[in-house]
Amino acid sequence: MKELVLAGAAILAGLAVAFLVWSGRALALAKYRRDVQWMRDMYMRFHPEPINAELYTILYYLSFVALLLIFLWLFPSAVIGLGFWILSLFVPRLWVEWAWKRRREKIDLQISQCVTSLANSMKAGLTLVQAITRLSEQAPDPIKSEFKIMANQYGYGADMDTVLRN
């Protein structure tokens, strides 16, 4: 009789877990879609070429699972390991914001030289698109990447007003 009660309790617990997973799938899928969009947007901030954001997001998730296992193995207490793991979840976003801030500061230092070069190119008879393409090839990094992103967006069919706003 005791075994039957334990088996019944195990089945009920399994069903409860299955129900929680089933009911949380919409939230998990929405979170995954937001993370894919975040990965795509953050990568496009730094590199002009698009990426397979779904693959990078899955690798991002797998790296955090591996990090959790490493923390649980390293720390004598599972609570401490889990605490460090939860703190580590915030590191990538903070690092991206810090790197983006540094990049913007470098771009601010280079923008006046590039605007002068853009104006000189247009005085020499080039169109705005040709001048931007020229800067995407010849300007120093990191502003070179910004002009390359602009050239790629225009090349993919975006109108110039949208390209300049972005």
HELIX and SHEET records of a PDB file:
HELIX    1   1 LYS A    2  SER A   23  1                                  22    
HELIX    2   2 ARG A   25  PHE A   46  1                                  22    
HELIX    3   3 ALA A   53  LEU A   74  1                                  22    
HELIX    4   4 ALA A   78  SER A   88  1                                  11    
HELIX    5   5 VAL A   91  LYS A  123  1                                  33    
HELIX    6   6 LEU A  128  GLN A  138  1                                  11    
HELIX    7   7 ILE A  143  GLY A  155  1                                  13    
HELIX    8   8 MET A  160  ARG A  165  1                                   6    
END                                                                             
